[in-house]
Amino acid sequence: MKTSPPRSHSQRGWCPEAPSRAPNTILGLESPPSHPAILALVTYDESLSYLHSLQQFGFKPGLASTRELAARVGNPHDRLAFIHVAGTNGKGSVCAMLDAIHRIAGRKVGLYTSPHLVRFGERIQVNGIPIPDDALARLTTRLRTAVESSSQALQPTFFEFTTILALLWFEECAVDLVVWETGLGGRLDATNIVTPLASVITQIGLDHMAVLGPTVADIAAEKAGILKPGVPALSSASDPDALAIIEFKARELGCPFVHVGANALARFQFPLSLLGEHQRTNAALAAATVRTLRFLLPVTDEQMAEGFARVRWPGRLQVLQRGDRTLLLDGAHNRDGIVSLRAALERHFPNRPPVLILGMLGDKQWPEMARMLAPLAARILTTPVSSPRSVSPGDLKEACRNAGVTRPIRVTQSLAEALKGTAHDPFVLITGSLYLIGEALELLDEQPAGTLDRRLNDWKPN
């Protein structure tokens, strides 16, 4: 769907142009209340500084603070329609696909995802356009006023604040649909204050075990917490324990349940712009979600095909051509992500061992991940990730050596140094962390981002 170029920003900010029909009428949602205009009192950089200050509260599971903050600004989620997506791997890709398909179908779509790669505004998009800097500053001011103007103390986390900020922008833009990705888990995630049109759960694996629990079953129970009574639920979970828990929760809540398994994948015939067999599983789940909601949100097969053909999701098996050089960027950051990356290399780049630039975070299963990747590389450069949680390049080198690799391994002090050291290699793979991919996109494409944009991806559980 085409969007008009940005107009000059008004006091209420600029939103991508809506379709000709009135927003939300198809879903019978009430009209938004009028709010007094609030002038932007801070700059974009000052807004980022304030958002960064909220990270001192870390990760705080629970919905009370989010609900209170939403109530102080009029519960904007009550006037929006959602597809809620959770999972360990693939939830961002499924969100990107649903966003592309419904935009092709003529809807004005809000997309909320995390983390961002380069600029904070990537998290909050309307029709593919990130929230403008001045709108972010203005809404941050409004929401900060709501936090601080009451005698009752409220200390939202960064993600809680950002979640409500996204709702305010989507309400202001009068979107027809919000594609709504969970941040961490599901049951106690700030995004779980909404009642969606459908609840979608992608593959379940081991990640964030310190917060979500040590087993796949524990993690599946947290993800299944986004299911709501009577609301259609769909999942592509393949782990038997995870699937059993999701199915049980769906039966308990009376949710019509669709499992997208091998049969659905075999029937999926749409050409897909994203690389990797795992993306076909994600696409089959997105297609099933679209079909489940066709009675509310009509989409033709032709529109769905165009959406799959045009979807873009940066940093996930993303190919950049630099003359004769090929750079492959993939934010694989857990064991299952590395499995998918290895399969994609074998399928799309057979007999082409890449030069590997590797950077990882210390709260991941990084020794095992390094051992899985190292044997595939022609040579390896280890590098730090721009995060206090980064694994040291020296420790990564030792993990690669423990895989029995005898190929050259070079320790670098920065990604810029590693990129310079691979400037003449024909095939380079950069992987291990989405944060590393964001920095790579900034360095390779010269996308400007300040230090605070990058630091806003950091969190730690209390």
FIBA-265435 format. One record per residue (C-alpha): residue in one letter; x, y, z. Coordinates in Angstrom, 3 decimals, padded with zeros to 6 digits. Layout:
REM FIBA-265435
  res         X         Y         Z
    A         X         Y         Z
...
//
This chain:
REM FIBA-265435
  res         X         Y         Z
    M   000.000   000.000   000.000
    K   001.365   003.368  -000.957
    T   001.602   006.132   001.561
    S   001.778   009.838   000.983
    P   005.057   011.658   001.650
    P   005.317   013.353   005.027
    R   003.507   016.636   005.385
    S   004.713   019.404   007.653
    H   004.182   018.293   011.219
    S   001.255   019.851   012.995
    Q   000.919   020.344   016.708
    R  -000.670   016.878   016.936
    G   002.049   015.351   014.827
    W   001.881   013.691   011.432
    C   000.496   010.229   010.767
    P   000.654   008.300   007.501
    E  -002.449   008.932   005.438
    A  -005.369   006.678   006.223
    P  -007.519   004.726   003.746
    S  -010.599   006.547   002.496
    R  -013.013   004.695   004.787
    A  -013.416   005.685   008.417
    P  -010.981   003.843   010.666
    N  -012.119   000.995   012.891
    T  -015.752   001.091   011.732
    I  -015.500  -002.473   010.444
    L  -014.659  -003.682   013.938
    G  -017.243  -001.581   015.778
    L  -014.745   000.134   018.059
    E  -015.675   003.334   019.802
    S  -014.239   006.647   018.684
    P  -011.225   008.020   020.552
    P  -011.811   010.786   023.063
    S  -010.477   014.232   022.386
    H  -007.342   015.183   024.280
    P  -006.020   018.667   024.865
    A  -003.018   019.378   022.675
    I   000.276   019.183   024.517
    L   003.243   021.059   023.134
    A   006.540   019.244   022.863
    L   008.603   020.417   025.802
    V   011.646   018.282   025.073
    T   013.778   017.414   022.092
    Y   014.155   013.951   020.572
    D   017.500   013.430   022.305
    E   016.021   014.527   025.618
    S   013.206   012.026   025.098
    L   015.710   009.233   024.557
    S   017.575   010.311   027.685
    Y   014.362   010.105   029.689
    L   013.529   006.687   028.244
    H   017.017   005.516   029.104
    S   016.568   006.702   032.689
    L   013.606   004.332   033.022
    Q   015.876   001.342   032.487
    Q   017.100   001.637   036.053
    F   013.912  -000.243   036.909
    G   015.022  -003.200   034.747
    F   012.526  -005.898   033.815
    K   009.508  -005.914   036.110
    P   007.003  -008.676   035.341
    G   003.381  -007.861   036.031
    L   000.612  -005.797   034.482
    A  -000.499  -003.479   037.305
    S   001.866  -000.632   036.425
    T   001.086  -000.860   032.701
    R  -002.652  -000.854   033.326
    E  -002.372   002.119   035.668
    L  -000.336   004.091   033.149
    A  -002.765   003.238   030.357
    A  -005.678   004.359   032.524
    R  -004.020   007.722   033.184
    V  -004.069   008.467   029.441
    G  -007.556   007.153   028.742
    N  -006.919   003.461   027.980
    P  -006.143   003.930   024.285
    H  -005.995   000.170   023.701
    D  -009.766  -000.020   024.240
    R  -010.201   001.779   020.900
    L  -007.763  -000.307   018.871
    A  -007.833  -003.762   017.255
    F  -004.876  -006.123   017.769
    I  -003.233  -009.290   016.599
    H  -001.024  -010.314   019.530
    V   002.108  -012.342   018.695
    A   004.403  -014.160   021.140
    G   007.095  -016.823   020.809
    T   010.808  -017.490   021.190
    N   011.858  -017.300   017.534
    G   009.986  -015.921   014.563
    K   007.525  -013.587   016.245
    G   009.044  -010.482   014.657
    S   008.996  -012.098   011.222
    V   005.353  -013.129   011.627
    C   004.523  -009.564   012.679
    A   006.296  -008.157   009.623
    M   004.344  -010.514   007.366
    L   000.981  -009.668   008.933
    D   001.811  -005.972   008.660
    A   002.723  -006.274   004.968
    I  -000.354  -008.322   004.072
    H  -002.874  -006.054   005.776
    R  -001.264  -002.943   004.308
    I  -001.583  -004.490   000.849
    A  -005.237  -005.152   001.696
    G  -005.730  -001.407   002.162
    R  -005.572  -001.079   005.922
    K  -003.709   001.405   008.019
    V  -001.535  -000.794   010.227
    G   000.383  -000.044   013.389
    L   003.381  -002.291   014.068
    Y   004.975  -002.610   017.507
    T   008.147  -004.708   017.755
    S   011.400  -004.875   019.682
    P   014.295  -004.484   019.795
    H   015.138  -001.801   017.252
    L   018.210  -002.237   015.098
    V   019.375   001.337   014.491
    R   016.771   003.929   015.479
    F   014.334   003.749   018.366
    G   011.416   004.722   016.097
    E   011.635   001.359   014.322
    R   009.728  -000.093   017.271
    I   006.619   001.987   016.579
    Q   005.559   002.180   012.926
    V   002.424   003.108   011.025
    N   002.244   001.822   007.452
    G   005.967   001.133   007.572
    I   006.940   004.625   008.716
    P   008.639   004.951   012.125
    I   007.173   007.398   014.605
    P   008.574   010.870   013.767
    D   011.081   012.365   016.184
    D   008.852   015.291   017.124
    A   005.875   013.018   017.782
    L   008.047   010.842   020.017
    A   009.165   013.934   021.945
    R   005.593   015.218   022.293
    L   004.095   011.908   023.401
    T   006.970   011.258   025.782
    T   006.187   014.626   027.374
    R   002.496   013.779   027.643
    L   003.100   010.356   029.114
    R   005.790   011.589   031.481
    T   003.305   014.183   032.721
    A   000.826   011.375   033.377
    V   003.471   009.469   035.328
    E   004.552   012.396   037.466
    S   001.331   014.368   037.939
    S  -000.362   012.025   040.353
    S   000.211   011.849   044.082
    Q   000.296   008.057   043.714
    A   003.841   007.005   042.857
    L   004.248   005.228   039.531
    Q   007.590   003.979   038.293
    P   007.070   002.327   034.899
    T   009.879   000.401   033.285
    F   011.246   001.426   029.913
    F   009.180  -001.233   028.133
    E   005.981  -000.408   030.015
    F   006.359   003.269   029.137
    T   007.197   002.503   025.511
    T   004.205   000.182   025.197
    I   001.750   002.891   026.261
    L   003.560   005.452   024.112
    A   002.988   003.173   021.108
    L  -000.709   002.898   021.957
    L  -001.021   006.683   022.058
    W   000.603   007.006   018.622
    F  -001.567   004.290   017.093
    E  -004.699   005.896   018.522
    E  -003.656   009.314   017.264
    C  -003.057   007.879   013.787
    A  -006.435   006.088   013.891
    V  -004.989   002.813   012.663
    D  -007.315   000.017   011.583
    L  -005.181  -002.748   013.054
    V  -002.211  -003.097   015.390
    V   000.226  -005.978   014.929
    W   001.444  -006.281   018.514
    E   004.601  -008.196   019.438
    T   005.326  -009.218   023.001
    G   008.570  -008.085   024.528
    L   009.510  -010.919   026.891
    G   007.355  -013.920   027.670
    G   003.669  -013.127   027.430
    R   001.634  -013.699   030.585
    L   003.264  -010.834   032.505
    D   004.494  -008.846   029.515
    A   003.339  -005.225   029.306
    T   001.689  -005.887   025.938
    N  -000.721  -008.336   027.581
    I  -003.181  -005.663   028.705
    V  -004.989  -005.959   025.348
    T  -007.745  -008.310   024.220
    P  -006.830  -009.113   020.615
    L  -008.709  -010.437   017.607
    A  -006.303  -013.382   017.595
    S  -003.449  -014.666   019.752
    V  -000.493  -016.087   017.821
    I   002.407  -018.121   019.252
    T   005.443  -018.999   017.134
    Q   008.154  -021.572   017.849
    I   009.069  -022.112   021.505
    G   012.651  -022.718   022.591
    L   015.141  -021.970   025.334
    D   015.816  -018.264   025.782
    H   015.598  -015.832   028.718
    M   015.478  -018.823   031.077
    A   016.421  -016.669   034.087
    V   013.098  -014.868   033.703
    L   010.781  -017.355   031.979
    G   011.922  -020.636   033.516
    P   014.491  -023.336   032.808
    T   012.465  -025.648   030.534
    V   010.595  -025.361   027.265
    A   007.406  -026.249   029.164
    D   007.919  -023.348   031.586
    I   008.531  -020.949   028.708
    A   005.491  -022.223   026.782
    A   003.281  -021.601   029.807
    E   004.455  -017.983   029.929
    K   003.885  -017.504   026.186
    A   000.426  -019.113   026.427
    G  -000.471  -016.413   028.915
    I  -001.447  -014.137   026.017
    L  -004.462  -016.347   025.227
    K  -007.820  -014.773   026.089
    P  -011.212  -016.430   026.656
    G  -012.922  -017.243   023.368
    V  -010.300  -015.475   021.232
    P  -008.912  -017.557   018.332
    A  -005.447  -018.932   019.066
    L  -002.869  -020.172   016.574
    S   000.581  -021.671   017.057
    S   003.385  -023.197   015.023
    A   005.070  -024.675   018.123
    S   006.691  -027.992   017.239
    D   008.095  -029.035   020.617
    P   005.612  -031.619   021.996
    D   005.665  -030.261   025.539
    A   005.188  -026.681   024.376
    L   002.353  -027.616   022.029
    A   000.563  -029.638   024.700
    I   000.640  -026.705   027.121
    I  -000.629  -024.221   024.517
    E  -003.417  -026.587   023.437
    F  -004.431  -027.191   027.062
    K  -004.587  -023.452   027.755
    A  -006.675  -022.896   024.619
    R  -009.178  -025.584   025.675
    E  -009.302  -024.166   029.195
    L  -010.218  -020.706   027.854
    G  -012.538  -021.913   025.088
    C  -010.261  -020.573   022.347
    P  -010.739  -021.932   018.822
    F  -007.258  -023.382   018.236
    V  -005.288  -023.894   015.029
    H  -001.964  -025.716   015.032
    V   000.197  -024.860   012.039
    G   002.311  -027.963   011.573
    A   003.824  -030.017   008.776
    N   000.589  -030.321   006.812
    A   000.020  -026.574   006.781
    L   003.630  -026.007   005.760
    A   003.294  -028.485   002.888
    R   000.230  -026.605   001.632
    F   001.939  -023.197   001.779
    Q   002.680  -022.247  -001.827
    F   003.204  -018.478  -001.796
    P   006.586  -017.132  -002.974
    L   008.349  -015.527  -000.010
    S   010.867  -012.692  -000.085
    L   012.589  -013.760   003.163
    L   015.305  -016.427   003.095
    G   015.257  -019.605   005.160
    E   013.005  -022.635   005.529
    H   012.107  -021.415   009.023
    Q   010.544  -018.340   007.400
    R   008.191  -020.612   005.472
    T   006.975  -021.947   008.818
    N   006.482  -018.377   010.015
    A   004.677  -017.517   006.783
    A   002.361  -020.517   007.092
    L   001.434  -019.293   010.573
    A   000.830  -015.763   009.267
    A  -001.319  -017.140   006.438
    A  -003.416  -019.194   008.870
    T  -003.903  -016.094   011.021
    V  -005.068  -014.050   008.031
    R  -007.515  -016.775   007.016
    T  -008.841  -017.128   010.563
    L  -009.679  -013.406   010.681
    R  -011.041  -013.008   007.142
    F  -014.596  -012.612   008.441
    L  -013.444  -009.435   010.226
    L  -010.476  -008.369   008.104
    P  -011.054  -009.436   004.489
    V  -007.894  -010.324   002.559
    T  -007.767  -012.026  -000.839
    D  -005.254  -014.697  -001.745
    E  -003.804  -012.267  -004.285
    Q  -003.246  -009.650  -001.585
    M  -001.710  -012.256   000.697
    A   000.651  -013.369  -002.079
    E   001.750  -009.801  -002.715
    G   002.341  -009.246   000.990
    F   004.566  -012.310   001.260
    A   006.470  -011.288  -001.861
    R   007.104  -007.766  -000.600
    V   007.714  -008.249   003.139
    R   011.017  -006.997   004.472
    W   012.473  -007.754   007.910
    P   015.966  -006.301   008.301
    G   018.679  -008.189   010.109
    R   017.181  -011.629   009.560
    L   019.157  -013.436   006.851
    Q   019.503  -010.046   005.191
    V   021.764  -009.973   002.142
    L   023.761  -006.844   001.339
    Q   025.713  -006.648  -001.897
    R   028.817  -004.482  -001.979
    G   030.067  -004.900  -005.539
    D   031.293  -008.484  -005.821
    R   031.080  -008.960  -002.055
    T   028.123  -010.565  -000.289
    L   027.407  -009.743   003.342
    L   024.852  -011.842   005.186
    L   023.427  -010.344   008.398
    D   021.429  -012.515   010.762
    G   020.429  -011.735   014.330
    A   020.453  -015.360   015.492
    H   020.797  -015.043   019.264
    N   019.824  -018.449   020.663
    R   020.382  -022.092   019.840
    D   017.293  -022.491   017.656
    G   018.214  -019.355   015.736
    I   021.654  -020.793   015.033
    V   020.069  -024.060   013.821
    S   017.952  -022.083   011.345
    L   020.970  -020.057   010.240
    R   023.014  -023.196   009.580
    A   020.190  -024.694   007.527
    A   019.868  -021.490   005.503
    L   023.603  -021.429   004.774
    E   023.459  -025.000   003.492
    R   020.432  -024.293   001.317
    H   021.150  -020.827  -000.071
    F   024.959  -020.672   000.067
    P   026.149  -024.249  -000.488
    N   029.884  -024.848  -000.600
    R   030.587  -021.205   000.319
    P   032.199  -021.112   003.769
    P   031.823  -017.527   004.993
    V   034.254  -015.395   006.888
    L   032.448  -015.151   010.231
    I   032.186  -011.988   012.325
    L   030.830  -013.144   015.671
    G   029.608  -011.142   018.673
    M   027.323  -012.417   021.444
    L   025.703  -011.488   024.751
    G   026.712  -013.191   027.964
    D   023.161  -014.059   029.088
    K   022.690  -016.335   026.062
    Q   023.905  -019.909   025.465
    W   026.943  -018.440   023.783
    P   029.512  -021.232   024.243
    E   027.212  -023.746   022.567
    M   026.211  -021.262   019.865
    A   029.863  -020.504   019.079
    R   030.662  -024.224   018.847
    M   027.765  -024.675   016.395
    L   028.868  -021.852   014.106
    A   032.645  -022.036   014.176
    P   033.093  -025.165   012.006
    L   031.160  -023.529   009.148
    A   033.562  -020.601   008.750
    A   036.567  -020.128   006.491
    R   038.014  -017.951   009.250
    I   036.611  -016.119   012.258
    L   036.769  -012.631   013.724
    T   035.341  -012.225   017.226
    T   034.116  -008.804   018.300
    P   032.345  -007.169   021.253
    V   028.679  -006.228   021.119
    S   027.825  -002.641   022.087
    S   026.321  -003.699   025.401
    P   027.552  -004.170   028.970
    R   026.319  -007.758   028.585
    S   028.750  -008.504   025.771
    V   030.904  -011.619   025.819
    S   034.563  -010.685   025.534
    P   036.055  -011.428   022.095
    G   038.782  -013.451   023.792
    D   036.243  -015.737   025.482
    L   034.434  -016.174   022.159
    K   037.715  -017.189   020.554
    E   038.212  -019.872   023.194
    A   034.671  -021.179   022.648
    C   035.361  -021.453   018.912
    R   038.639  -023.244   019.612
    N   036.751  -025.686   021.857
    A   034.780  -026.707   018.766
    G   037.998  -028.133   017.362
    V   038.417  -025.346   014.827
    T   041.930  -024.949   013.457
    R   041.103  -022.103   011.083
    P   042.420  -018.612   011.877
    I   040.566  -016.772   014.653
    R   041.246  -013.073   015.159
    V   040.162  -011.076   018.184
    T   039.030  -007.534   017.327
    Q   038.201  -004.650   019.621
    S   035.230  -003.323   017.645
    L   032.876  -004.222   014.835
    A   034.394  -001.428   012.760
    E   037.791  -003.144   013.084
    A   036.265  -006.503   012.131
    L   034.573  -005.032   009.054
    K   037.834  -003.438   007.992
    G   039.539  -006.789   008.407
    T   037.076  -008.443   006.014
    A   036.961  -005.660   003.416
    H   038.334  -007.920   000.657
    D   036.544  -011.166   001.507
    P   033.849  -012.226  -001.001
    F   031.390  -013.697   001.534
    V   031.027  -012.419   005.121
    L   028.516  -013.545   007.741
    I   027.781  -011.242   010.700
    T   025.780  -012.877   013.469
    G   025.316  -013.670   017.165
    S   023.178  -010.760   018.388
    L   020.544  -008.419   017.006
    Y   022.425  -005.588   018.696
    L   025.485  -006.469   016.635
    I   023.349  -006.479   013.476
    G   022.013  -003.024   014.294
    E   025.525  -001.681   014.653
    A   026.507  -003.372   011.382
    L   023.613  -001.771   009.524
    E   024.633   001.596   010.907
    L   028.259   001.144   009.835
    L   027.535  -000.417   006.445
    D   024.613   001.731   005.352
    E   025.636   004.860   007.241
    Q   022.260   005.011   008.987
    P   022.654   007.639   011.683
    A   021.933   006.642   015.233
    G   023.096   008.170   018.477
    T   024.563   006.299   021.404
    L   021.267   006.454   023.283
    D   019.358   004.775   020.423
    R   021.684   001.806   020.757
    R   021.737   001.763   024.562
    L   017.933   001.693   024.727
    N   018.058  -001.963   023.740
    D   019.708  -002.941   027.014
    W   017.710  -004.364   029.897
    K   018.388  -006.713   032.759
    P   016.043  -008.547   035.118
    N   015.877  -007.272   038.659
//
